Amino acid sequence: MKARSYIGAAACVLLGWALLGAGSAEPSRRPKYGGTLRVEIGATVSSLDPSVAPVNPEEAVAKDEIETLLYDHRNADRTFGGTGGGIAGSGAFRIAEWEPGRHLTLAANEEYSGGRAFVDSVDVQMGRAVKDRLLDIELGKTDFGEIPPEQARYASGQGIRVSTSQPDELVAVVFIAGRPDAEDARLREALSRAIDRAAMVNFILQKEGEPAGALLPQWSSGTAFLFSTAADPSGAKELAVQIGGSPRIVLGYDASDSLEESLAERIAVDAREVGIHVAPEALQNAHVPLNCDARLVRLRMVSPDPRAALASFLAALAPAINVNGPSGPNGSNGAGETGALAAGASAEHIYDVERGIVNGYRVVPLVWLPEVYGLSGRVRDWKAPAAGEGWPLADVWLEQGTQ
């Protein structure tokens, strides 16, 4: 974290007063130290030990965010702890109070090499429902809370201060390698063509997000526009007729994720229009039952860098899609030898690998989601984190007396 100096800023303010006159300039707001930043999240984190695996994706995301505040840097494999990632409390904050699954208080680390955080402490309340988070932000009872993208428009309409990141989370359908129906490339392609991604963004996400046709967003790769996101029901029907019979796909989704449920139901509607029966099935945990042909996944970018982001996606998807098999980048439908997308891979090579995966239809991109946050009026100098960055809570300060 860069050292915090305000000499230059003060000089600019004085110059502005000299040029414009004191009556036309607003009073400067110098960052202040002190106060407790109140945070509410929906997840329940049962352990802060990096070696203990989270029980669900929601906990995994929340635990990662908290760990970015506790450790000074990540290990090469993006984990924390151990000799590479340092010890808990080496980051901007240290643990002051801890009630597993319920409450966490972090205190500013006076010895942090990046400079002391402006706030004295961060109070994290866990397991808070979306409606409770929104109400508490609206009433000024909390300062920071995650908002599901599909609720962003409603929150803004309620007068809540909303911050939105670049779209950096991909939602996709992944076909499970080895399942008979999943091995039919015509069925995979037919489903991809049937899906109305624009309707998903407009109605389910309330226009907070983007249709996805590629594994990387346009702002990162610069090539997403080369991948179609348009629905093609006539082409899907032709493929479904070639398959014959009554094509059927069991599509799993996270039972605790209302957005995944809505997307799965929308996919079922679009598929029915072209003669494919999609049966959404709620999954109670990360285990995918044997009857599932495909499942919805949510993948967050680990970096704005397209090579690093794509490499992490392929690593996460490899067990399900058999990435080096017939439909993988090293197979007949792929883009040739990929290695591990090592540092220095050209933009052309990254595009070829991405195109090879998408053309195999084992991974069907649906939508891109941003990270959305609600902020109270007293939070200052907030900047939405970039892909792969944690909450920048060490850099914000609190305006005293502001609700």
N, C-alpha and C positions, 0 to 999 in steps of 0.2 A: 504494500500500500504506500502511495507516495506521501511524502512529508506535507503537512498542512501549513501553508504560509499565506498570510492575508495582507502582506505589505503592498504587493502589486495591486490587489483589489482596492485597498484603502486609497492608494495614490490615484486610481481611476475615479473613485468617488469624489475626491477633492478637486480633481481636474474638472469633473462634470459640474460641480458647484461653481467653480470659477468661471466657466464658459457660459453656463445657462442661468446662473443666479440661484440663490438659495430657495427662492419661492417656487421654482419650477422643477426642483429635484426631489425625489422621494427619499425619506430617511433610509440609510443603509441598514441591512440586517446582518450583523456580524454573528457567526455561529457561536452558540453558547454551550458550555459544558453543563451536564447535570440532568437529572430527571430519569424516570423509568419509562421505557418504551413498552407499551402493552400490545401483545401479539396474540391472536387467536387463530388456531388451525383446526382442520377437521380430523386429521389423523391422530391416532394414539400411538406414541412411541414407547415401546415396552422396555427397551434397553439402549443405552448410549455406548455400549461396548462395540467397537467396530467389528469384532470377530463374531458377533451375534447377528444372524441374518434376520432381516425384517420379515414379518409374516405376510405382508401384501404390498402391492405396488404403492399404495398411498402412504404407508409407513416408510417405505424405502425412500420416497422423495423427501418426506419431512425429515427423516433422519439425516439424509445427505445435506439438507439445508442447515440443520443445526450443527453438524460436524464442520461445515465450512467456517462457522463462527468460533469453534473450539480449537481448531488446528491451524498451524501456520501455513501448511501447504499439503498437497496431496501426494500420494505415492504414484509411481509410474502407471500402476493399474487403476488409478483414480480412486483408490480406497484411502482411508485415513488410519492413523495409528502406526505402531511399529517404529523401527529406526528411521524409515524414510519420511513418514508423515508426522513425526514428532509425537508429543504427548498431549493429552487433553489439557486445555488451558494455555497452550503455547500460541494460540491465535488471539483474536481481538477480545475474546471473552473467556471466562472460566466458570465452572459450575458452582453456584452458591447454594441452591436448593434443588432437590430432585425427588419428585413423586412419580414413579413409573406409570406411564399411560395417562397421567392427569395434569401435572404441572411441572414447569421448569423455570428456575430463575438463574439468569446468567449475570455475572458481575464483570465490569470492564477490567481488562488485564492491564495493570499499570506498567508492566514490563514488555508489552507487545512491541516487537521491532518495527511494526508499521505505524506506530503512533497510537496513543490512547484514544479509544472511542469517545465520541462526544457525550453519549448517554452514559449514565452511571450503571444502569442495569437494563436487562430485557426480561420481561415477564411473559412467559408462554403458557397459555391455557390450551389444552388439547381436547380433542373430541367434541368440538363445538360445531353444531349443525350449521348449514349454510344460512338459514333464515336467522339464526341467532347471531352469527357473525355480522350479517348485513345490518341487523337492527342495532347492534352494539356500536358499529362504526357510525351509523347514522346519528345515534344519540351521543356520540363522543365518549363512550365507555371503553373503547379500545382504539388503538392507533394504527394497527396494521393487520390485515387479514387477507387470506387468499379468497378469490372469487372465481367460481367456475366460469369459463368463457361464455357459456350460454346465458349466464345471469348478469353479464356486464352491462347490457343495455338497460335492464331493469334497475340495476344499482345506480347507474348514472341518472336515470329518471327520478330516483328517490333523493337526488341531491348529493349522493356519495361521491367523493373525489376518487376517480378511477385511474389507475396507471396500467398501461398495456405494453407488453414487450413485442418484439418482432415474433412472428409465428415460428416457433421452434420445437413444437411437439407434433409428431406425425401419428395419425390414427390410420391403421391399415388392417386389411383382412389378410391373414396368413394361412395358407393351406398346409395341412399337416402331411409331411412326407410319409408314404406307406399306405395311406388310406386309399382304397380303390377309386372312389369318386374324385379324390384330390389328385390322382395321377392322370386324369383325363384333361389334357390341355385345352380341349374345346370347351369343356364345362367351366374351367377357370376363366378363360377369356370371355365366355358368354356372360358370366356374372359381372366381370369388370365392365363390360360394355353396357350392361343393364342399369348400373348404378347412376343415379342422378346426383352428382356431387354438389352441384350448384344449389339444389333444393335443400340438401343437408345444411349448407352454410346459411342459406337465407332463412330457413324456418326452424331448424333444430338449434343452430348456433346463434340465431338472431343476428346474422351478418357479422359475427365476431370470429373471424377465421378466414381461411382460403381453401378452395378446392385443391386437391392434391392429385397430380398425375405422375409425379416423380418421387424419388426417395429423398431428395433435397429440395429446400425451398428456393425460389428465384433469387431472393436477396443474398443467399449464400453461394449457390453454384453459378448463377447467371444463365443456366440452361434449362430451367424447369419449363419455360415456355415451349420447348420443343416436345414436351410430353402432353398429349391430349387429356383434358379433364371432362370433355363433353360426353354426355350419354349417347349411346347408339342402340336404341331398342330394336331397330330392324335388323342390324347385324347380329345382335344377341339372339333374336328369334331364329335366324338362319342357322346359327351354330347349335341351338337347342334342338332344332328339327333334325340336324345331322346325327345328334347323339341318340335320338329316339327314346321311346318309353317315357317315363316321368322323372327327369333328373331331380335328385334331391340332395341337399347339402345341410348338414347339421352344423350350425354356426354358434360357437361358444362365446360368451362375453362375461365380464366380471360382474357377479351378482350385486356387488356393492357400488357399482359405478352406473349412475342413472344416465349419463351421456352415452356410454357404450350400449346400454339397453335401448335407448331411443334410436341410435344408429343401426343396431341390429334389426329392429323392427322396420325401419325405413328400407333397409336392404331387402328384407323379406317381401315388402310391398313391390319394390321395383322388379325383383326377380320373378314374382308371380305374373307380372304383366308380360313377360317374355316366355313363360312356360316352364320356369324353374321353381321348384319348391324349396325354400330356405326355412329351416326350422331353428329359430333362435333358442339357445339353451343357456340358462344362467349357471355359471360356474362358481362354486362356493370358495374355491381356493385356487392357487396357481396350477394345480394338477389338472391336466386336460384329459377327460374320460375317453375311453377307447372309441366311443361312438361318434366323437367329433371329427368332422372333415376339415374344419377351419375354425379359426378364432380371431377375435378382434384383439389387437395389441396397440399400446401407446408407447411411443419411443421418443424420448427427449434428446435433443442434440447435446453432445458433450462439449461442443466447441463451435464457433462461427465458421471455422475452417472446414471446407467441404470434404477434404480428404479424411480428416480426423472424425468428422461426423458420420460419413459413410462407412468408414472402417468399424466404428462402434455399432452401427446398425447391423452390418453383416455379421459381426461377432455375436450379437444378441439373437439374430434370426437363424443362424447356422443350424442349431439343433433341430429346428422345426422344418426348415425348407431344404435341408441337405444341400447346402450352398455349393458344394463341389460335385454334385450329382448331375444327372442329365439336363436339369434346368438351370444349373448354377453357372457362374461366370467362366468356369473351366470346362463346361460341357458344350454340347452341340448347339444349344440356344444361347450361349453366353458370349462373352467378349474376349475370349482368349485368356491367357495366363494373367492372374491378378496379383499373385503373391499375397502380401498382407496390406496392400495399398500403402507401401512404405513412404516415409517422408520424401518429398520431392516428386511424387507422382504428378504427371502433367494433367492439366484440365481436360485434355482430350481422353486420357486414359481413365480418369474418374468418370467422365460422361459415358465411356464405353462400358465400364463395369455396371454403372447404374442402368443403362439401357438394356444390358444383358439380363439383369435381374427382373426389371419391369416387363420385358418382352416374354419372360417365362411364365408370367401371371401367377407364380406361387405367392408373391407378395402383391397385393392390390391396394395401392395408396388411396385413401379416401379424402381426408381433410387435414389441414394444418391448423394447429391451435396456438394462440399466444398464451403467455402467462399473464394473468390479470390479478391486480391487487387493489384493495380498498384502503385508503389512507385517511386519517383524521386531519383536521385543519392545522394541528400544531406540528406536524411532521414537515421538516424543511430539508432542502438539498437532496431530495429523493431522486434517484435515477434508476429506471427499470434495468435489471441486470441483463447482460447479454447471454446468449446461449452458453451453457456450461458454468456460468457464474452463480454464486450463492447470493442470498439476500444481502444487500449492502448496508446492513444495519449499523455497522461501525462508522459509517460516513454521514448518517443523518443526525440532525439535532432537533431539539424540541423547543418550540416557541412557548414560553411560559405564559400562562393565563389565557391561551387560545384553546377553544374546544372544537 
